[in-house]
Amino acid sequence: MELAPHSLWYHEEALPQTRLRTIVRRLPALVRTALKLAWKASPADTAATIGLNVIVGLLGAVGLLATTGVLDALLTGGPAPDRLRAAMPALIGVAAALTARSLLQSTAAWTQSRLKPRVDRLAERRLFELTTAVALRAMDDADFYDAMQRARSRGARGAALVVDAGVGLITSAAGIAAAAGTLAVLHPVLLPLLLVSVLPAGWATAHSARMQYQVIYKLSTSMRRQWILSDLMADRRPAPEIRAFGMRDFLLEQYDDVARLSENAHVDLARRQALARFAGEATNGVVAAFVYAALGVLLMAGAVPLAIVGGTVLAIRMGRSSLSALVGAANDVYDEGLYFSDYLDFCKEAEHRTSQHRLGLPAPEFAGVEVHEVSFTYPGAERAALRDISLKIGKGEVIALVGENGSGKTTLAKIIAGLYEPDSGTVLWDGAPLALLDRDAVRQKIAMIPQDHTPWPLTARQNITAGVDIDDDAVIGAAELAGIHRTIEELPEGYDTLLDPRFKMGHELSGGQWQRVAAARGFCRRAPLLLCDEPTSALDPRAEHAFFDSIRHFAETDPAAPQAIVLITHRLTSVLMADRIYVLAGGRLAESGTHPELMDLGGLYASLFKLQAEAYTP
């Protein structure tokens, strides 16, 4: 099926190299990388899994040779009791080999099953180490996000599957070596015939895997869209709005659009895969018949004795089975290797996007921030979000950023916090370029109360501390400052109450209460710079008034080390106490000054303030 090239949900980026020869060249590196990951996860289980499977393969040869000895003894002339006694040592050898092989197979399966969850955990842990460390701008890049979803959906799991397939390759190779040695003694001409007999099916399987990967790659954007819609329709948070606005049919229609694209692509894929498998199996059957016909000709010509024919048939079956297992394992490496390659490529790209932030100069004590002619454009956007912005934030000052929606206030706050790097211009932290400083050290000196705060599925205490070890007095003090302490105390388990109704004993908060929790999280950090982005949008007038009193109190709590506060809000009456107000319009700095100065100026700020004031004037 050809996917619609102009569909919003079609991944238009060029497909990576997925030809069989390309993947075969990459097989050793993929297996080596996966085995290194397995060794890191558990050296003992990795060594045991590989070693035991190799021994299992070799024991197959021992059993084969012993079986040949049994046949030779039984088919030799003489009384039956004498022949049976002659075959007894070989029979004991066959029984011993089969018993040992079964025991070692069970042990190998146990160690391999122990290894898989450990590799899965390690691979997934590495993925999340990178996703939480990349620059925030990467998360706004649609291509990077799609790559992340591919790495997350199957790529991380591919590590353990490639390990399993790699072990299968080694085991099959040992079995082939054993069968090849036996056939070389019995009749070496049959070995290349066996190799030819399994290639058609191997080609069909590999071709089928390549087709499947191409479909999944092209559908990566639509699959992500489908997951998002699925989450929306099965999650509690959007449930009230879905019902209130009657969005059920609309969302189902949206879901059907992307789901049908995936359904049609996979139905067509199943047809093409079936044709490939049919062609491979048909060819494979013809070649296998030719192999056994060649064996019959050799027997009729007297080239091999009857006793050796039995061993030859068993060697053919074992060699063919091992070759089939080898092709299957190689295909599994090829199949899962495509997804594991996505995982490795994503990790490499993510490492590149984090490497520039790993090292930096020590962050100086906070005395002020200066933004000098900063411009910024989001990935894929045609219009700059910020253009030539300059401002100053001094120690202990309350600075307000105001403007209409889309004027760039939140983006500017994120640049000040070091979450985004500007395209041009500089951000100076106490005179030192922020780009040269240790980002983690700088962020320890910054607290945020974001507009789009996250209701973490954690306890009330953990929601406030954000994973930092903070004493109870500080947690309670921050909660009191944010006006949420009494609410938390009244919860069933107080500060240890889980704030997520999706779990048993979990509790839900209102929007305003969640905003207070986010504020407490910002206050709890006691950072010298606090960024507040629309911190009262969900609060009632009384709570809003109390909150801004808390903001001023927070800034003046420690006179020896006063906090600087950057306040973003549309409620212009809330910025009257600001030391300086910066007015943004269309990504540019339109005006700046104190409230009286801006009112006297009669510009954008004055018009917005008067417009809001008129709403409260009868």
C-alpha positions in Angstrom: 0.0 0.0 0.0 1.3 3.5 -0.9 0.7 5.8 2.0 -0.7 9.2 1.2 2.4 11.4 0.7 0.6 14.6 1.9 -1.0 13.0 5.0 -0.3 14.8 8.2 0.3 11.4 9.8 2.8 10.1 7.2 6.5 10.1 8.2 8.1 11.7 5.1 11.7 11.5 6.2 13.8 9.2 3.9 13.9 5.6 5.0 17.1 4.4 6.5 19.2 1.7 4.8 17.3 -1.5 5.2 18.7 -3.6 2.4 19.7 -7.1 3.3 23.4 -6.6 2.5 23.4 -3.4 4.6 22.0 -5.2 7.6 24.3 -8.2 7.1 27.2 -5.8 7.3 25.8 -4.4 10.5 24.9 -7.8 12.1 28.3 -8.2 13.9 28.2 -4.7 15.3 24.5 -5.1 16.4 25.2 -8.4 18.1 28.4 -7.1 19.7 26.6 -4.0 21.0 23.7 -6.0 22.4 26.0 -8.6 24.0 27.9 -5.7 25.7 24.7 -4.5 27.1 23.8 -8.0 28.3 27.3 -8.3 29.9 26.7 -5.0 31.7 23.3 -6.2 32.9 24.6 -9.6 34.2 28.1 -11.0 33.3 27.3 -14.4 34.9 24.0 -14.9 33.1 25.5 -13.8 29.8 28.5 -16.1 30.0 26.2 -19.0 31.2 23.7 -18.5 28.4 26.3 -18.4 25.6 28.4 -21.2 27.0 25.6 -23.6 27.7 24.0 -23.0 24.3 27.3 -23.7 22.6 27.7 -27.0 24.5 24.1 -27.9 23.6 25.0 -27.5 20.0 28.1 -29.6 20.3 26.2 -32.3 22.2 24.0 -32.7 19.1 27.1 -33.8 17.1 28.0 -36.2 19.8 24.5 -37.7 19.7 24.7 -37.8 15.9 28.0 -39.7 15.9 26.8 -42.1 18.6 23.6 -42.7 16.6 25.7 -43.5 13.5 27.7 -46.0 15.6 24.4 -47.6 16.7 23.2 -48.0 13.1 26.6 -49.3 12.0 26.6 -52.0 14.7 23.0 -53.0 14.2 23.3 -53.3 10.4 26.5 -55.3 10.4 26.1 -59.0 9.8 26.0 -61.5 12.7 23.6 -62.8 15.4 21.2 -60.2 16.7 22.4 -60.5 20.4 26.0 -59.9 19.2 24.9 -56.8 17.2 22.9 -55.5 20.1 25.9 -55.9 22.5 28.1 -54.2 20.0 25.7 -51.3 19.7 25.2 -51.0 23.5 28.2 -48.5 24.1 26.9 -46.3 21.3 23.3 -46.5 22.7 24.6 -45.5 26.1 26.4 -42.6 24.4 23.2 -41.5 22.6 21.2 -41.6 25.9 23.9 -39.7 27.8 24.2 -37.1 25.1 20.4 -36.6 24.9 20.1 -36.4 28.7 22.9 -33.9 29.1 21.6 -31.9 26.1 18.1 -31.7 27.7 19.4 -30.7 31.1 21.8 -28.1 29.6 19.0 -26.7 27.4 16.8 -26.2 30.4 19.6 -24.5 32.3 20.4 -22.3 29.4 16.7 -21.3 29.0 16.7 -20.4 32.7 19.7 -18.2 32.5 18.5 -16.6 29.3 15.1 -15.9 30.8 16.9 -14.3 33.8 18.9 -12.1 31.4 16.1 -10.7 29.3 14.4 -8.6 31.9 17.7 -7.2 33.1 18.7 -6.2 29.6 15.2 -4.7 29.1 15.6 -2.6 32.2 19.1 -1.4 31.4 18.2 -0.5 27.8 15.0 1.4 28.9 16.9 3.1 31.7 19.5 4.3 29.2 16.7 5.6 27.0 15.1 7.6 29.8 18.5 8.9 31.0 18.8 10.5 27.6 15.2 11.7 27.2 15.4 13.5 30.5 18.8 15.1 29.7 18.4 16.4 26.1 17.9 20.1 25.6 14.3 21.1 25.9 14.4 22.3 22.3 14.9 18.7 21.1 11.5 17.9 22.6 9.9 20.5 20.3 11.5 18.9 17.2 8.9 16.6 15.5 11.5 14.4 13.8 13.4 13.9 17.1 10.1 13.1 18.9 9.2 10.5 16.3 12.6 8.9 16.6 12.2 8.9 20.4 8.8 7.1 20.1 10.3 4.5 17.7 13.2 3.9 20.1 10.8 3.7 23.0 8.1 1.5 21.4 10.2 -1.3 20.0 13.8 -0.2 19.9 14.6 -0.6 23.6 13.0 -4.0 23.7 15.0 -4.9 20.7 18.2 -5.1 22.8 17.1 -8.2 24.7 15.7 -9.7 21.5 18.9 -9.2 19.6 20.7 -10.8 22.5 18.4 -13.8 22.2 18.9 -14.0 18.5 22.7 -13.6 18.9 22.8 -16.5 21.3 20.7 -18.4 18.7 23.3 -17.6 16.0 26.1 -18.9 18.2 24.1 -22.1 19.1 23.2 -22.7 15.5 26.7 -22.1 14.3 27.9 -24.8 16.8 25.3 -27.2 15.5 26.2 -26.5 11.9 29.9 -27.0 12.7 29.0 -30.4 14.3 26.8 -31.4 11.3 29.4 -30.2 8.8 32.1 -32.3 10.5 29.8 -35.4 10.5 28.8 -34.9 6.8 32.4 -34.3 5.8 33.2 -37.8 7.1 30.0 -39.4 5.7 29.7 -37.6 2.3 30.9 -33.9 2.0 29.0 -33.2 -1.2 25.7 -33.0 0.7 26.8 -30.0 2.8 26.6 -27.3 0.1 23.3 -28.8 -1.1 21.9 -28.3 2.4 23.1 -24.7 2.4 21.3 -24.0 -0.8 18.1 -25.7 0.4 17.5 -23.2 3.3 18.5 -20.0 1.5 15.1 -19.4 -0.3 13.1 -19.6 3.0 15.8 -17.4 4.6 15.5 -14.8 1.9 11.7 -14.8 2.2 11.8 -14.3 5.9 14.3 -11.5 5.7 12.4 -9.8 2.9 9.2 -10.0 5.0 10.9 -8.4 8.0 12.2 -5.6 5.8 8.7 -4.8 4.4 7.3 -4.8 7.9 9.9 -2.4 9.2 9.3 0.0 6.3 5.6 0.1 7.0 6.2 0.7 10.7 8.7 3.4 10.0 6.4 5.2 7.6 3.5 5.0 10.1 5.5 6.2 13.1 3.8 9.6 13.1 0.3 8.2 12.6 1.0 5.5 15.3 2.0 8.3 17.7 -1.2 10.2 16.9 -3.2 7.0 17.4 -1.6 6.5 20.9 -2.4 10.1 21.9 -6.0 9.7 20.8 -6.2 6.4 22.6 -4.9 7.9 25.8 -7.3 10.8 25.6 -10.3 8.5 25.3 -9.2 6.2 28.1 -7.8 8.7 30.6 -9.7 10.3 33.5 -8.5 13.9 33.1 -10.1 14.7 29.7 -13.2 12.5 30.5 -15.4 15.4 31.8 -14.6 17.6 28.8 -15.2 14.8 26.3 -18.7 14.4 27.8 -19.5 18.0 28.4 -18.7 19.0 24.7 -20.0 15.7 23.2 -16.6 15.0 21.7 -17.0 11.2 21.7 -18.0 10.8 18.1 -15.5 13.4 16.9 -12.6 11.7 18.7 -13.7 8.2 17.5 -13.7 9.7 13.9 -10.3 11.1 14.4 -9.1 7.7 15.8 -10.7 5.9 12.8 -8.9 8.1 10.3 -5.4 7.2 11.6 -6.3 3.7 12.7 -7.6 2.8 9.2 -4.4 4.1 7.6 -2.5 1.7 9.9 -5.0 -1.1 9.3 -4.9 -0.8 5.5 -1.1 -0.7 5.5 -0.8 -3.8 7.7 -3.4 -5.7 5.7 -1.5 -5.0 2.5 1.7 -5.9 4.3 0.2 -9.3 5.3 -0.6 -10.0 1.6 2.9 -9.1 0.4 4.5 -11.1 3.2 2.4 -14.1 2.4 3.4 -14.0 -1.2 7.1 -13.8 -0.2 6.8 -16.7 2.2 4.9 -18.8 -0.4 7.6 -18.2 -3.0 10.4 -19.0 -0.5 8.8 -22.2 0.8 7.9 -23.4 -2.7 11.5 -22.9 -3.8 12.8 -24.4 -0.6 10.7 -27.6 -1.2 12.0 -28.0 -4.7 15.6 -27.7 -3.5 15.0 -30.1 -0.6 13.6 -32.7 -2.9 16.7 -32.3 -5.1 18.9 -32.9 -2.1 17.1 -36.1 -1.1 17.1 -37.3 -4.7 20.9 -36.8 -4.8 21.2 -38.9 -1.7 19.0 -41.7 -3.3 21.3 -41.6 -6.4 24.4 -42.0 -4.2 22.8 -45.0 -2.4 21.7 -46.7 -5.6 25.1 -46.2 -7.1 26.7 -47.9 -4.0 28.7 -44.8 -3.2 27.7 -45.1 0.5 26.8 -48.2 2.5 23.4 -48.7 4.0 24.6 -48.1 7.6 26.1 -44.7 6.6 22.9 -43.7 4.8 21.0 -43.7 8.0 23.6 -41.5 9.7 23.7 -39.3 6.6 19.9 -38.8 6.7 20.2 -37.8 10.4 23.1 -35.5 9.6 21.1 -34.0 6.8 18.2 -33.4 9.1 20.4 -32.0 11.9 22.4 -29.8 9.5 19.2 -28.6 7.8 17.7 -27.9 11.1 20.8 -26.0 12.3 21.0 -24.1 9.1 17.3 -23.2 9.3 17.8 -22.1 12.9 20.8 -20.1 11.8 18.9 -18.3 9.1 16.0 -17.8 11.5 18.3 -16.4 14.2 20.0 -14.2 11.6 16.6 -13.0 10.4 15.6 -12.3 14.1 18.8 -10.2 14.4 17.9 -8.5 11.1 14.3 -8.0 12.1 14.9 -6.8 15.7 18.1 -5.2 14.6 16.2 -2.7 12.5 14.4 -1.5 15.6 17.5 -1.8 17.8 19.3 0.3 15.2 16.6 2.9 15.7 17.3 2.7 19.5 21.1 3.0 18.9 20.7 5.9 16.4 18.4 7.7 18.8 20.8 7.3 21.7 23.6 8.6 19.6 21.5 11.7 18.5 20.3 12.3 22.1 23.9 12.1 23.4 24.9 14.7 20.8 22.1 16.9 22.0 23.2 16.6 25.6 27.0 16.6 25.2 27.2 20.4 25.0 25.5 20.7 28.4 27.6 18.1 30.4 30.5 20.3 31.3 30.7 23.9 32.2 32.2 26.5 34.5 31.0 26.7 38.1 27.9 28.8 38.5 28.7 32.0 40.5 26.5 33.3 43.3 23.4 35.0 42.0 23.6 38.8 41.7 21.6 39.4 38.6 20.7 38.2 35.1 21.2 40.2 31.9 19.5 39.3 28.6 21.2 41.0 25.7 19.6 41.1 22.2 18.2 37.6 22.4 16.3 36.0 19.5 14.8 32.6 19.3 12.7 30.5 16.9 11.1 27.2 17.6 12.0 24.2 15.4 10.0 24.1 12.3 8.5 27.6 12.9 8.7 30.3 10.3 8.3 33.2 12.6 10.7 34.0 15.5 9.2 33.8 19.0 11.6 36.4 20.3 13.6 39.1 18.5 16.3 41.2 19.9 15.1 41.1 23.5 17.2 42.9 26.2 16.5 43.2 29.9 18.0 43.1 33.4 17.0 41.3 36.6 18.7 42.4 39.7 19.1 40.6 43.1 15.9 41.1 45.2 13.9 42.7 42.4 10.4 41.8 41.3 10.3 41.9 37.5 7.1 41.6 35.6 6.7 40.3 32.0 3.4 41.2 30.4 1.8 41.2 27.0 -0.9 39.6 25.0 -1.0 35.8 24.2 1.8 34.7 22.0 4.0 37.7 22.7 6.9 35.5 23.9 6.7 35.8 27.7 6.9 32.1 28.5 9.6 31.5 25.9 11.7 34.3 27.4 11.3 32.9 30.9 12.5 29.5 29.7 15.6 31.1 28.1 16.3 33.0 31.3 16.1 29.6 33.1 18.5 28.0 30.7 15.9 25.6 29.3 16.3 27.0 25.8 19.4 28.4 24.2 18.9 31.5 22.1 19.6 31.5 18.4 21.5 34.8 18.8 22.3 37.1 21.7 23.5 36.2 25.1 22.2 35.6 28.6 24.6 36.7 31.3 24.6 35.2 34.8 26.5 37.6 37.0 28.4 38.7 33.9 29.2 35.2 32.9 27.7 33.8 29.7 25.0 31.2 30.7 26.1 29.0 27.8 29.5 28.5 29.4 28.2 27.6 32.8 27.3 24.2 34.3 23.6 24.0 33.5 22.7 21.8 36.4 24.5 24.1 38.9 22.7 27.1 37.4 19.3 25.3 37.6 19.9 24.7 41.3 19.7 28.4 41.7 16.4 28.8 39.8 12.9 27.8 40.8 9.9 27.8 38.5 6.2 27.9 39.0 5.2 27.0 35.4 2.0 27.8 33.6 1.7 24.2 32.4 2.6 22.6 35.7 2.6 18.8 36.0 0.2 17.0 38.4 2.7 14.3 39.3 1.3 10.9 40.3 3.2 11.1 43.5 2.5 11.9 47.2 1.7 15.4 48.2 5.2 15.6 49.9 6.9 14.4 46.7 5.0 16.8 44.6 6.4 19.6 46.7 9.9 18.4 47.1 10.3 17.2 43.5 12.5 14.4 44.6 14.9 16.5 46.7 15.5 15.5 50.3 14.0 18.4 52.3 13.1 18.5 55.9 9.4 18.6 57.0 9.6 22.1 58.3 10.7 23.5 54.9 8.0 21.5 53.1 5.2 22.7 55.5 6.6 26.3 55.3 6.4 26.2 51.5 2.9 24.7 51.6 1.7 27.4 54.0 3.2 30.1 51.8 1.3 28.7 48.8 -1.9 28.4 50.9 -2.2 24.6 50.4 -1.0 23.3 53.8 -4.5 23.0 55.4 -5.8 21.2 52.3 -3.0 18.6 52.4 -3.4 18.1 56.2 -7.0 17.2 55.6 -6.2 14.5 53.1 -6.5 10.9 54.4 -2.7 10.4 54.7 -1.7 14.0 54.9 1.5 14.7 53.1 1.9 11.0 52.3 -1.4 10.9 50.3 -1.0 9.8 46.7 -2.4 12.6 44.5 -3.7 10.4 41.7 -7.2 9.0 41.7 -6.3 6.4 39.1 -4.7 4.3 41.9 -6.3 2.8 44.9 -6.3 5.3 47.9 -5.3 8.0 45.5 -6.8 11.5 45.8 -7.7 14.2 43.3 -7.1 17.9 43.7 -8.9 20.8 42.0 -7.2 22.9 39.4 -6.6 25.7 41.9 -5.2 23.3 44.5 -2.8 21.8 42.0 -1.6 25.3 41.1 -1.0 25.9 44.8 1.0 22.7 45.0 3.1 23.9 42.0 3.7 27.2 43.8 4.7 25.3 47.0 7.2 23.4 44.8 8.7 26.6 43.6 8.8 28.1 47.1 10.3 25.0 48.7 13.5 25.2 46.6 14.5 28.6 48.2 16.4 29.5 45.0 17.7 33.0 44.5 15.7 33.4 41.3 12.0 32.5 41.1 10.2 32.4 37.8 6.4 32.5 38.1 4.4 32.0 34.8 0.7 32.7 35.2 0.8 31.3 38.8 -2.8 32.4 39.6 -4.7 31.5 36.5 -6.8 28.9 38.4 -7.2 30.9 41.6 -10.2 32.8 42.9 -9.7 36.6 43.6 -9.2 36.1 47.3 -6.6 33.3 46.8 -5.0 35.4 44.1 -4.6 38.3 46.4 -3.1 36.1 49.1 -0.7 34.5 46.6 0.8 37.8 45.5 1.2 38.8 49.2 3.1 35.5 49.5 5.3 36.4 46.5 6.4 39.7 48.2 6.9 37.9 51.5 8.9 35.2 49.7 11.2 37.8 48.2 11.8 39.5 51.5 12.1 36.4 53.8 15.9 36.7 54.0 17.0 40.3 53.9 20.6 39.2 53.6 19.9 37.2 50.5 16.6 38.5 48.9 15.1 36.5 46.0 14.6 37.9 42.6 11.2 37.2 41.1 10.1 37.2 37.5 6.4 37.3 37.3 4.4 36.6 34.1 0.7 37.4 34.3 -2.2 38.8 32.3 -3.7 40.2 35.5 -2.0 43.7 35.3 -3.3 44.7 38.7 -1.0 42.1 40.1 2.2 43.8 38.8 1.7 47.2 40.4 4.3 46.3 43.1 6.9 45.2 40.4 10.2 47.1 40.4 10.2 47.0 36.7 7.7 45.9 34.0 8.7 44.7 30.6 5.9 44.7 27.9 6.3 42.3 25.0 4.4 42.4 21.7 5.0 40.1 18.8 8.2 38.7 20.2 9.7 42.2 20.7 10.2 44.4 23.7 7.7 47.2 23.3 8.0 49.1 26.6 9.6 49.0 30.0 9.4 50.9 33.2 7.4 51.1 36.5 3.6 51.1 36.5 3.3 54.9 36.8 5.9 55.4 34.1 4.1 53.1 31.7 0.7 54.7 32.5 2.2 58.1 31.7 3.7 56.7 28.5 0.2 55.9 27.3 1.3 53.0 25.2 0.4 49.3 25.0 0.6 48.7 28.7 -1.6 51.6 29.5 -4.2 50.6 27.0 -4.3 47.0 28.3 -4.5 48.2 31.9 -7.4 50.5 31.2 -9.2 47.8 29.3 -9.0 45.5 32.3 -9.9 48.3 34.7 -13.1 49.1 32.7 -14.2 45.5 33.2 -14.5 46.2 36.9 -16.0 49.7 36.5 -19.8 49.8 36.5 
